[in-house]
Amino acid sequence: MTLSETIRLSNEISQQLFPCTSESQVEEVFSKFKIRKAPEKMGLLQLCMGVKNYSPAPPYNLTAEQQYEDILLIFLDGSWRFLV
């Protein structure tokens, strides 16, 4: 896959994630695009929210899955939508 195809696909996934308001809707988008790994899911949610850096709250030794759950909760909270 070329860089431009990767960017296009990431933007398409981000557009489909934007209106999601539940975990099941988010997981449905990831399932549709065969996104299974936590780091990939985190990156796409961050792209959608316009977040460049993620700093977890203590404890700092979270697994990738725990970090994904943290970012998912932030995404589902929806307050980021007022900032984009």
Phi, psi and omega per residue, in radians:
M1 nan 2.316 3.138
T2 -1.361 2.909 3.137
L3 -1.057 -0.768 -3.124
S4 -1.130 -0.614 3.084
E5 -1.188 -0.691 3.109
T6 -1.103 -0.765 3.120
I7 -1.116 -0.777 3.125
R8 -1.047 -0.790 -3.141
L9 -1.133 -0.752 3.107
S10 -1.055 -0.734 3.122
N11 -1.165 -0.680 3.109
E12 -1.102 -0.789 3.118
I13 -1.108 -0.754 3.135
S14 -1.041 -0.734 3.112
Q15 -1.108 -0.620 3.124
Q16 -1.343 -0.473 3.100
L17 -1.321 -0.588 -2.996
F18 -0.854 -0.824 -3.103
P19 -1.410 -0.080 -3.076
C20 -1.162 2.383 3.135
T21 -2.213 0.072 3.116
S22 -2.406 2.755 3.128
E23 -1.060 -0.676 -3.116
S24 -1.141 -0.634 3.100
Q25 -1.168 -0.740 3.118
V26 -1.085 -0.835 -3.124
E27 -1.129 -0.547 3.090
E28 -1.121 -0.729 3.094
V29 -1.112 -0.822 3.134
F30 -1.075 -0.687 3.124
S31 -1.129 -0.741 -3.141
K32 -1.007 -0.674 -3.112
F33 -1.722 0.153 3.102
K34 1.019 0.739 3.079
I35 -1.674 1.999 -3.035
R36 -2.080 -0.451 -3.040
K37 -1.527 2.399 -3.102
A38 -0.962 -0.784 -3.131
P39 -1.067 -0.642 3.109
E40 -1.187 -0.731 3.114
K41 -1.086 -0.770 3.137
M42 -1.043 -0.801 -3.125
G43 -1.062 -0.712 -3.135
L44 -1.231 -0.675 3.087
L45 -1.150 -0.712 3.114
Q46 -1.115 -0.722 3.096
L47 -1.038 -0.810 -3.134
C48 -1.082 -0.697 -3.116
M49 -1.443 -0.210 -3.079
G50 1.337 0.454 -3.132
V51 -1.619 2.172 3.138
K52 -1.548 -0.647 -3.107
N53 -2.284 2.510 3.089
Y54 -2.111 2.165 3.073
S55 -2.095 1.922 -3.106
P56 -1.183 2.637 3.039
A57 -1.302 2.764 3.102
P58 -0.990 2.524 0.000
P59 -1.307 2.532 -3.030
Y60 -1.461 -0.131 -3.087
N61 -1.662 0.865 3.141
L62 -1.353 2.557 3.017
T63 -1.275 2.908 3.099
A64 -1.033 -0.686 3.133
E65 -1.144 -0.700 3.104
Q66 -1.170 -0.678 3.086
Q67 -1.113 -0.724 3.093
Y68 -1.053 -0.783 3.133
E69 -1.060 -0.678 3.114
D70 -1.102 -0.853 3.132
I71 -1.138 -0.662 3.104
L72 -1.064 -0.745 3.107
L73 -1.087 -0.718 3.096
I74 -1.096 -0.768 3.130
F75 -1.064 -0.843 -3.085
L76 -1.198 -0.473 3.067
D77 -1.010 -0.681 3.028
G78 1.449 -0.104 -3.108
S79 -1.121 -0.416 3.104
W80 -1.070 -0.436 -3.113
R81 -1.106 -0.439 3.123
F82 -1.342 -0.205 -3.077
L83 -1.774 -0.261 -3.109
V84 -1.563 nan nan
